[in-house]
Amino acid sequence: MTTLTSGAITRYRVMALFTGTMLLLLTFVVIPLQLWAHNKTLEKPVSIVHGYGYMVYLIVALDLCLRARYKPVRTILIMLVGVVPFLAFYYERIVVRDTQKLLAEAQERAAAKKARQAAKVAAKATESKPEPARAE
């Protein structure tokens, strides 16, 4: 069973921002240069970097969604925002906020469970001590 971690959130955040930045570069710099200036210098390197980055983003996003146990529709939406300019930046904030909230709740539940177990052990320890003999 996998659990939600701050590392998974950080990996998602880095890849979402990277993918969004590369998509903006591709959309607003490379394509206009290619169409209007007939300059294809940046086309191949930026496309390749964005393509591989998006593949890594998909893996990282899927990992986060599985750890957070998001529904399939939300998982697909999170994975698709990497192909819409500016949406990756907006939705990244929403996903990180929601996931950090889930992580905090999970940590609180784990701390409460640990406290209950410690109390149970302490109660058993006090029950098992023999009472001192009374002098009558």
N, C-alpha and C positions, 0 to 999 in steps of 0.2 A: 504494500500500500504506500503510495507516494503521499507526501505531505507538502503543504504550501510553505515556501521559504522566502525569506527576503532576497536570496540569491536569484530565485526564479523571477521575482518581480524586477530586479535590477537588469537581468539579462533581457527580459521583454522590453523594458524601457529603453535600453541602449539600442536594441535592434529596431524598435519602432521609430526612434528618432533618426537613426541612420537611414532606414528605408525611406522615411518621409523626406529627408534631405536629398537623398539621391534621386528620388522621383521628381522633386521640385527642380533640381539641376537638369534632369533629363527633359522635363516638360518646358521649362521657361528659358533654358540656355541652349541646350544641345539641339532640340528640334527647330527653334527659330533660326539658329545658325545654319542648320542644314537646309532649311527651306528657303530662307531669304538671302543668305550670304553664300549659299552653295559651298559651305565649309563643313566637311565631314570629319574633321580632325578628332573631335571629341566623341563622335557617335559611338564608335566601337568600345573604347575603354569605359565610358560612363555606362553604356548599356550592359556591358559584361559585369561591372561591379554592382550595378543595381540588381541585375538578375540573380547573381549569386547571393547578394545580401538579402534579397527577398526570399530566397529558398531557406536561408538560415533563419530569417524572421518567421517563416511559416513553422519551422520546427520549434523555435523558442515560444511562439504564441500557442501552439498546440500543447506544449509541455505545461505552460502556465494555466491554460484552460482546463487541462486534465487535473492538475493539482488543485485548482480552485473549484473543480466540479461544476463548471459552467454548463448550461444546456447547449445542445448541438447548434441551435440557431445563433446563439450569442457567440459560440466558438467560430462559426463560419463568418459572422460579421466581423469579428476581431481579425480574422485572417485576411479578409478582403479589404480592410481599410488601407492596406499597404499599396493599393493600386489607384487610390483617389488622392490627387494633390491636396494638401492641407488637412485632409481628414485624419491622417495618421497622427498628427500633432494634437488635434482636438480629442480624438478618441483614446489616445494614449493616456491622457490625464484622467479620463473617466475610468479606464480599466485599472490604472495604478491605484487610484483612490479607492475603488471598490475592493480590489484585491488586498490592499493594505488593511482595510477594515475587516475583511475575512481573516487575515493573518492575526490581527490583534484579538479578535474573538476566539480564535483557535488557541492562542497563547493563554488567554484568560481561562478557558476551559481546562487546559492542561495544568495550569497552576492550581486551579480549584481542585482538580482530581488529585494532584500531588498532596495538597493540604489535607484532603479527606483521608488519603491513605496514611499520611503521617499521624493524623489524629486517631485513626483506627489502630495503628501499631502502638501508639502511646497508651490507648485504652486497654489493649491486651496486656501490655507490660505491667500496668497497675493492677489488673485483675489477677495476674498470676503470682504476685508477691504474696507469700504467706503472712498472715496476720501474727503479730507478736503474741506469745502466750500470756494470758492474764494470771496474775497471782491471786488465788482466792483464799 
